Amino acid sequence: MSLLEEMQLLKDESSLAASVPNGNVRIAVTPALGGFVLKTLIPHLRQTHPNMRLIVESAYQFDDLQDPNFDFAIRVGRIKDDTLVANHVGTFRRVLVASPAFIQEHAPTTPADLAQTPCLVFSGSSPEANWRLESAQHLQQTETVLVQSHVAVRNFSILLDLAKQGLGVALVPDFLANDGLASGQLVRCLPSWHSPKVEVMLAYRFGASKIARVSAALEETRKVVSAALRAET
């Protein structure tokens, strides 16, 4: 091989290495989405971009959105921060679920009945919550019910386990409830009512998408999260 050919080969190899996303990508994700999304997203990213090193933080606080150590976040709800880019990637609803035995004994027939029904509240600070529901038949028809509980937990997986044990009605994301509903451990309570749509967003700082590894991870995350949410709703 001539010197000129060797130089061209080195140049080609260097260009190829530069075009392959590599290095650390730090992702923050809401715990409610964590297990559901990451079990698909991480294997997908490892397959499509094996030179990436993925570092994932699962937490409810939004402080990480301004943390320069994080490349992007997968968050629930609209993001009101002009210093961030926020991309809509999908929606879900929250549904009311309980155990079959609980429904046989209590069986609320209207949203207002929930105020007098044992409920399981998603909260780390209060046993009370305002549940806003809309009719599946008439989306303009909404009800807001103040529910009170003897149990408030800021963890949907625990709420689902408690609901399966017959401790009350839980309002949880549909994609988390689907397995329990399919197995018969849970049933829908007031099946003609659910929460309004909840948005799922990708948030990142301006300029982050110009970094090759972050841009590649963002592109794949958009596809995986959108497809996963569509499949479950």
Secondary structure, DSSP 8 states (H G I E B T S, - for coil): --HHHHHHHHHHHHHHHHHS--EEEEEEE-HHHHHHHHHHHHHHHHHH-TTEEEEEEE-S-SGGGG-TT-SEEEEES----TTEEEEEEEEE-EEEEE-HHHHHH----SGGGGGGS-EEE--SS-SEEEEEEEESS-TT-EEEEEEE-SEE-S-HHHHHHHHHTTS-EEEEEHHHHHHHHHHTS-EESSTTEE---EEEEEEEETTGGGSHHHHHHHHHHHHHHHHHHHHH-
